[in-house]
Amino acid sequence: MSHTLLIPYDFSPAADEALRWAAREVADHGANATVLHVINPMPGASVTLPVITPPPSSEDLAAVRQELRDAMSRAGLTGHVRLELAPSPGEAVVQVAGELGATLVAMGTHGRGGLTRMVLGSVADHVIRHAPCPVLTVRAPKKA
């Protein structure tokens, strides 16, 4: 039985490690892979003062797609690239996992805790709690 991997990617070392893990999974089991990057269309917005920013241009989106393909190539991963414009990366990951019928989400985690996690939230935590399939979290390798 083939399975479908969804790999959320935020250009972090932990996300790179998740891509490498996914590349091995695809090679070993013939899984289908989709790498997802979520772009917040209002990155400067706050709760008290909304900031209106123009949506990314088609050139900007093409550049991000190419950066995603380059990251996949470095990891040895073949698959699809998907971009989503959404204010909540966690919600976008859960939605795309459902749309794709993903059998596994493999994602990097920064391993933040305490106050940092409480203030910034945790995309991985949201996905773990709400995804329609199992979620594998991968941490970046420790620096030597």
C-alpha positions in Angstrom: 0.0 0.0 0.0 1.4 3.3 -1.0 1.2 6.2 1.4 1.2 9.9 1.0 3.7 12.0 3.0 3.1 15.7 3.7 6.2 17.6 4.7 5.6 21.1 5.9 8.7 23.2 5.2 9.8 26.5 6.8 13.5 26.6 5.6 14.8 25.7 9.1 17.4 23.1 9.9 14.7 20.9 11.5 12.7 21.1 8.3 15.8 20.1 6.3 16.1 17.1 8.5 12.5 16.2 7.9 13.1 16.4 4.1 16.0 14.0 4.5 13.9 11.6 6.5 11.1 11.8 3.9 13.6 11.1 1.1 14.6 7.8 2.8 10.9 6.9 3.3 10.1 7.6 -0.4 13.1 5.6 -1.5 12.4 2.7 0.9 8.6 2.5 0.5 7.6 4.3 -2.7 5.6 7.0 -0.9 4.2 10.0 -2.6 5.6 13.2 -1.1 4.3 16.8 -1.1 6.4 19.6 0.4 4.2 22.4 1.7 5.3 25.9 2.5 2.7 28.3 4.1 3.0 32.0 3.5 1.3 34.3 5.9 -0.4 36.9 3.6 -0.3 39.5 6.5 3.1 39.0 8.2 3.2 42.4 9.8 -0.3 42.2 11.3 -0.9 42.3 15.0 -4.1 41.9 17.0 -4.4 45.6 17.7 -3.1 47.2 14.5 -3.7 45.3 11.3 -1.1 46.0 8.6 -2.2 45.7 5.0 0.5 44.2 2.8 0.2 43.3 -0.9 0.0 39.6 -1.7 3.1 38.0 -2.9 3.7 38.5 -6.6 3.8 35.7 -9.1 7.5 36.2 -9.3 7.9 35.9 -5.5 5.8 32.7 -5.5 7.9 31.3 -8.4 11.1 32.1 -6.4 9.8 30.3 -3.3 8.8 27.3 -5.4 12.3 27.1 -6.8 13.8 27.4 -3.3 11.6 24.5 -2.2 12.7 22.4 -5.2 16.3 23.2 -4.4 15.9 22.1 -0.8 14.2 18.9 -2.0 17.0 18.3 -4.4 19.7 18.8 -1.6 17.8 16.3 0.5 17.4 13.8 -2.4 13.6 14.0 -2.2 11.3 13.7 -5.2 7.8 14.9 -5.0 5.4 17.8 -5.4 5.7 21.4 -4.1 2.7 23.2 -2.8 2.3 26.8 -1.5 -0.5 28.0 0.6 -1.4 31.5 1.7 -2.8 31.3 5.2 -2.5 33.3 8.4 -2.1 30.1 10.5 0.5 27.6 9.3 -0.8 24.9 11.6 -4.3 25.1 10.3 -3.1 25.1 6.8 -1.0 22.0 7.3 -4.0 20.2 8.8 -6.3 21.2 6.0 -3.8 20.2 3.3 -3.2 16.8 5.0 -6.9 16.2 4.8 -7.2 17.3 1.2 -4.3 15.0 0.1 -5.5 12.1 2.2 -2.0 12.1 3.8 -1.1 9.0 5.7 1.7 10.8 7.5 2.9 14.3 8.2 6.6 14.5 8.7 7.7 17.9 10.0 10.6 19.6 11.7 10.1 21.0 15.2 12.2 23.7 16.8 11.7 22.2 20.3 10.8 25.5 21.9 9.3 25.3 25.3 8.1 27.4 28.1 7.4 31.1 27.6 8.6 31.1 24.0 6.1 28.4 23.0 3.3 30.0 24.9 3.9 33.4 23.2 4.7 32.1 19.7 2.6 29.0 19.7 3.7 25.8 18.2 2.8 24.8 14.6 3.9 21.2 15.4 1.8 21.1 18.5 -1.3 22.3 16.5 -0.7 19.7 13.8 -0.1 16.9 16.2 -3.4 17.7 18.0 -5.6 18.2 14.8 -4.1 16.2 11.9 -6.2 13.5 10.4 -3.2 11.2 10.3 -0.1 10.4 12.4 2.5 13.1 12.7 6.3 12.5 12.9 8.3 15.3 14.3 12.0 15.7 13.5 14.5 17.9 15.4 17.5 19.4 13.8 20.8 17.6 14.5 22.7 19.0 17.5 25.6 21.3 16.5 29.0 19.7 17.0 
